[in-house]
Structures are given as C-alpha cells and as structure tokens.
Amino acid sequence: MSFGYEHSSERYDARGGRDYRGGRGPRGGRDRQYDRRDRRGGAPRERREFARVEGDDVDLIDRLHELDGRNYPAYKSVIGDYDYGMYTVHIDRVQSDPYAPPSALRVTADPAKVGIPADLLTTPEQRLAVADFLARTFAERARHSRDISIAKVGQEILERSSATVFANHVELRFQCHFPAQGRTILGHAMAQTADEYLPEIIEATLNFSSEGEEFAAHRDALRKHVETYEDYLALQDVIRERGWIGFINDGAVLVRRSGISDLPLSDAIAFSSPENLRESVQLPHAGEVTGMPVIPGITVIVGGGYHGKSTLLSALERSVYPHIPGDGRELVAMDPSAMKVRAADGRWVTGVDVSAFINSLPDGTDTTDFSTENASGSTSQAAAIAESIEAGSRVLLIDEDTSATNLMIRDERMRALVPANQEPITPFVDRIAGMARAGISTIMVMGGSGDYLDAADRVLLMDHYVCHDVTEQAREVAAAHPRERNDIAEFTHPAPRYPLPLKAHGVKAKTKSRGVDLISLDRADIDLSDVPQIVDPGQTAAIAWAIRSLTDPTRALCLRGKYTVPEGIARLEETIATHGLDALGAGEKPAFLARPRAVDIAAALNRYRTLKVVHAPVGEPAASEPAADAREAHEAETGAAAPSAPSVGSAPSAPSAPSAESAPSAPSSDSAPSAPSPEDAE
C-alpha cells in the first residue's frame, strides 16, 4: 500500500534481522531485560515488572524475534507504544499465559493524517458514525484472522468503546493472541503478525488517503455510513416535530432471513404504506421520503398467521436504533423510549407498583409495593409494564404470542362466571384507553381477539406482508358485534422507587456478561432473555457495569436510596455523555462496551435479585446534582412535586458521542481494575 508505511521486513536487513523461520534474531535470542535465574534459593519467585517502552515498529519486531523460545511471561517486556509512521500501535496488556484472554492492544492516529474527510468530523454525531464504520471495517478485515479480533458488531450503529473518533484523534481497541507452543514464546510468529498481518488490517481500516478505486470506494462507503446515520437522526427530529411516535418508509425491507439472523431477506416484499396514511418527509441526504407515520394512541396490528404481523412489530422494536446502509430499515424509526414488554414466568420482581393491573389479592398483599421471587406470566408482564412506564417509556410494544392471556383479555362469559370482586387482575384491555390519555401509547399484535378494536385509534391489517388500513372496517365490526366495555378512565403512574446500596459481602466483586441475555454480578445472575431490545453483547457488558455503578456504595454514582430509578440513570447518562463509556469503570481502556438505552438499564436493574428499594428518599440529594436541579425547576414552575416518572423518555433520540474535541478521561472516582475480557471482567 502507498499508506506511508514500509513493512519492517523491508527495512530489517539493515538491523541484522533473520527470516521469520530462521534463528533467534540478531542478538542470538539473549534476553537483556528478562532474567530467568532465581537467586533467592527456595523463596517464591517475584513477578518481574517491566517498564512501558517506546519505540518504532522495527524495535517491536526486533524484540519479538529476541523473545523466541523464552518463557511466556517475557512477552510482557513488549508492553509499550510503537510508531508505525501513519499510526501508533499500543500494547497495553499482555495475557498472563497462552490460555488466558487475549492481549489488549490499541491503534491511534491523526484523522487528517490518515485521510478521513474533515467534513465528516464536524459534529459528535458524525464522529460517532465514523467510529462505528471503523469498528465494523476492522472486524470485517480481521474476520479470517485466528489471533486478531475486535468487538463484534451487528446491524445497528452504536456508540462503542472499541472505536472512538474526535476531531484530532482516532482510537481503535482490539485483542491479539500472542502465540506460543506450550508456554514457550513463538517470537518469530508474533513478529510476523506485528509486521504483516496487523498492519494489513489497520491499513485496510484507516487508509482514506491513497489513490485508486479501492480507496475511493472506501471513502464513499464511509460517507454513505455517516449520511445514513444523519438521515435517521433527522427523521427522529421530524417524528417529534409532527407529534408522531414512529415512521416506516416505503421500500423498507422488514423481513429478516430467519429467526436467528438479523440480516435482510434478499427477495422480501418491500413495505408499502396504505395510500390514505402516506406522508412525506424531507431528509438532508435521502431527500423526499414517503412512508407511513405511526401515530400516538393505540395501534392494533391484525391479520392471519404468518402474514407479517410480528415482522412489522419487530421492525418497530429494533428501530429505536439506527441501522447501517443496506439493512433495509435505515429509514424506519421509532420513539427511542419504546419498550417491548412480555410475560416472563419465574422472574424476580422487587417493590413494584402493579396495582393498576393486580389488586385485592386473597392473602392481602400490598400490590403498590409488590415483590416476588417467582412471578407468574400475568404478574411478570404487569410488572414489566409498570417498570417501563416508571423508567420513562412512552410507547409499549406487545405481541399476543408472548403475552399472558389473562392479563390481556377477559371475555364476557368469564366476566359473567367470575365476579369482578373475585378477580384480582384488571385486564390490559380495560386500562389501555386510560393509558393513552395519560400519554402512553401502545402498539400491539392481536390476531386472536377483537376486544381491542373498540379502543384502537388505528387498525392495520397485514396480508401477505402488505399493510392495509382497516380502521373503519374494524369500527364497523365492533359496532356490529358490541361488547360491554369496562374502560377505567384514569391511569396513575406507578409509585417511584429508590434503590438502596448493596451491602458488602466480603468477597471479591465480579462483573460478567454473556451474550445479550445474561449478567452475573458477584453471586447473582440477571436474566435478560425477556428484554429483546438489548441487541449487542457490548450493551449487556455496559449494563452490567452500569448496575455496578448504581448499586455499589463505593462508587460515586451509587443511588444510595436518594434517587429514583430514572433519576439515577439520568445521572449515569450525563456522565457517559461527558466522559464516554470508559466512565462506567469497566477497567483500563475497555474494548467491548456499547452504549445501551436508559430504559434497558432500568429493565436489567429491575431483574437484579439483590435489589432492595424504598418508596421514599433516604435524605435529599445535593442541590447541585442534576436530578435535584430538575426536581427543583419542576416545583418552581408548577408549584407541585415532580412526577414519579419523567414526562419524556430517559432514552436519548440516538446514541451521542462525547462532545469534547479530544479524548476525555474517565472520572477516577468510578475507576476499576483492568477487565481481562468482555465476558469475564473482574
């Protein structure tokens, strides 16, 4: 490549180097820093500490050749910073043995020096999109490497700790396995990785300055990525301005390849909005775009089985995030606070106000402060609804396939057979209209019951994946087949909860995550399988550390019983916005975090079995704290106490990058030891 980097092998002869399969390098393999001799008799051997070194690529290659055949800990002597010309490679942590999590490396560069167009770096949103593009390009180039890897990426554009971009600084964090045979260093093999394989991946990722069709296509792809993200953000602005809660563009590809793949189906039927519902929006890069807005209130999606009802709902569920070019959902957007709620038999519930749906239990349990270690389907879904509203969600997404029937509906015959005073469950159908009047919209798939047709503001029929507006027909059907309505006019927001700090157990704190479904904090597991809008393993890891920050009394952001769930998470969000994901304290330069939504952090916190809550604050937060400022401003303006849940969702309209022009440092008050791997951070 004409990227300005001359491979070390081309310059190595001048330093007396050998072929990678040759001897032990110009110094005969003698290690001048690592002393293997034990001069202390039978005393335990002390671990040797190596000073961080600085050099260039040739120095690194030299050193790796020298280490060939040595014991594995000698690899630590290469920890340091190495100038490769157009960029710098940083070796921050070397794995303790060949079977430990891979070593932690970074590459940094000047955006101008590597040719990233300056007009794509002017706003935090642009820089976030550039960083996402670099992370997925690195991942694609390293896909066939056995030793080099970066955090996996999906179809969503997210803020990630693996890639950060500022006006004058680019940084990529990744892992590299340092090879060995047994515990013997394969220095020549590692030298070849550092001199050939790694530079090839880095240059294919960062080279925007060279001439030729390949590099022109690379620049065009970067620009398209940024423009796609900007159009999504602009669409979110239009949605808010027009009072909608979502939008689906004509031509969107909503169908996925399979239930386990998030990639678009190649021959899928593209979405086409009903003519009477079609609206147009103007976007900065896509221009005029037509499609179907999703209006506030109650939207019911009906149709036969396998005709696309759940596909439409799933597309809205995932479109709280922006998607990459070619995904098919680039211009499908949903209120960022929208929350998919479902039944989850056996889940843990702590101090939740479920009285809107469950009351007058036979044993006299207070359902305004309801806790259980093993919730039923109806109770778990009622808790999920209450928790989502408490966290600030303005839109609920519900699919009958994953819902508790006795919470969703109660037909005439059952009402006649079981008197209301003997039934503690208030069905959702009786509450949905009151919730809509309170500003909480619902989009639901309902193919087996017509009870919701009376309350629906819009009814959409999916027929062979084609969307039809059948609102008027649905009203005619409801009028022709009337049912006794039992709507409850008023809906009261759930009572606020104030999480308490955890008690120390005298054991080493462990913070782990696995995939998108499981978090382990110390000895407690958090099952997230019923929170489907957590889409990236990095989000799960970030949520794990967020919960650690919110509940650990040694951390600055601990709620301490002073803040409600949304208030505490708002403080955390402010810290991340200022200091980036490093502020979560997941170790020194964590490489496997992705920014989650505030409502998903709340959902995970609510499933934490160790969680303890009270319903009144323990003392008052300091007036300088953001939550207190917001509460005092509300009281000054309205003369009333702040509501338990914010009037707007706590999730941002889109992930935002730190606004600073240079990379910030995370606050030291929330720091933690280096995390050895994305799924085993301790």
Secondary structure as GFF3:
##gff-version 3
##sequence-region A 1 682
A	DSSP	alpha_helix	8	11	.	.	.	ID=ss1
A	DSSP	three_ten_helix	12	15	.	.	.	ID=ss2
A	DSSP	beta_strand	53	56	.	.	.	ID=ss3
A	DSSP	alpha_helix	57	67	.	.	.	ID=ss4
A	DSSP	three_ten_helix	72	78	.	.	.	ID=ss5
A	DSSP	beta_strand	80	83	.	.	.	ID=ss6
A	DSSP	beta_strand	88	93	.	.	.	ID=ss7
A	DSSP	beta_strand	103	109	.	.	.	ID=ss8
A	DSSP	alpha_helix	111	114	.	.	.	ID=ss9
A	DSSP	three_ten_helix	118	120	.	.	.	ID=ss10
A	DSSP	alpha_helix	124	141	.	.	.	ID=ss11
A	DSSP	beta_strand	148	149	.	.	.	ID=ss12
A	DSSP	beta_strand	163	166	.	.	.	ID=ss13
A	DSSP	beta_strand	169	176	.	.	.	ID=ss14
A	DSSP	beta_strand	180	181	.	.	.	ID=ss15
A	DSSP	beta_strand	184	185	.	.	.	ID=ss16
A	DSSP	alpha_helix	187	192	.	.	.	ID=ss17
A	DSSP	pi_helix	193	197	.	.	.	ID=ss18
A	DSSP	alpha_helix	198	206	.	.	.	ID=ss19
A	DSSP	alpha_helix	213	241	.	.	.	ID=ss20
A	DSSP	beta_strand	246	249	.	.	.	ID=ss21
A	DSSP	beta_strand	256	258	.	.	.	ID=ss22
A	DSSP	beta_strand	261	264	.	.	.	ID=ss23
A	DSSP	three_ten_helix	275	277	.	.	.	ID=ss24
A	DSSP	beta_strand	279	283	.	.	.	ID=ss25
A	DSSP	beta_strand	287	294	.	.	.	ID=ss26
A	DSSP	beta_strand	298	303	.	.	.	ID=ss27
A	DSSP	alpha_helix	309	318	.	.	.	ID=ss28
A	DSSP	beta_strand	332	334	.	.	.	ID=ss29
A	DSSP	beta_strand	339	340	.	.	.	ID=ss30
A	DSSP	beta_strand	349	352	.	.	.	ID=ss31
A	DSSP	three_ten_helix	367	369	.	.	.	ID=ss32
A	DSSP	beta_strand	370	372	.	.	.	ID=ss33
A	DSSP	alpha_helix	377	391	.	.	.	ID=ss34
A	DSSP	beta_strand	395	399	.	.	.	ID=ss35
A	DSSP	three_ten_helix	400	402	.	.	.	ID=ss36
A	DSSP	alpha_helix	405	408	.	.	.	ID=ss37
A	DSSP	alpha_helix	412	417	.	.	.	ID=ss38
A	DSSP	three_ten_helix	420	422	.	.	.	ID=ss39
A	DSSP	alpha_helix	428	437	.	.	.	ID=ss40
A	DSSP	beta_strand	441	445	.	.	.	ID=ss41
A	DSSP	three_ten_helix	451	453	.	.	.	ID=ss42
A	DSSP	beta_strand	458	463	.	.	.	ID=ss43
A	DSSP	beta_strand	466	469	.	.	.	ID=ss44
A	DSSP	alpha_helix	471	480	.	.	.	ID=ss45
A	DSSP	beta_strand	498	499	.	.	.	ID=ss46
A	DSSP	beta_strand	511	514	.	.	.	ID=ss47
A	DSSP	beta_strand	518	521	.	.	.	ID=ss48
A	DSSP	beta_strand	524	527	.	.	.	ID=ss49
A	DSSP	alpha_helix	537	551	.	.	.	ID=ss50
A	DSSP	alpha_helix	565	579	.	.	.	ID=ss51
A	DSSP	three_ten_helix	581	584	.	.	.	ID=ss52
A	DSSP	alpha_helix	598	606	.	.	.	ID=ss53
A	DSSP	beta_strand	613	614	.	.	.	ID=ss54
A	DSSP	alpha_helix	626	638	.	.	.	ID=ss55
A	DSSP	three_ten_helix	668	670	.	.	.	ID=ss56
###
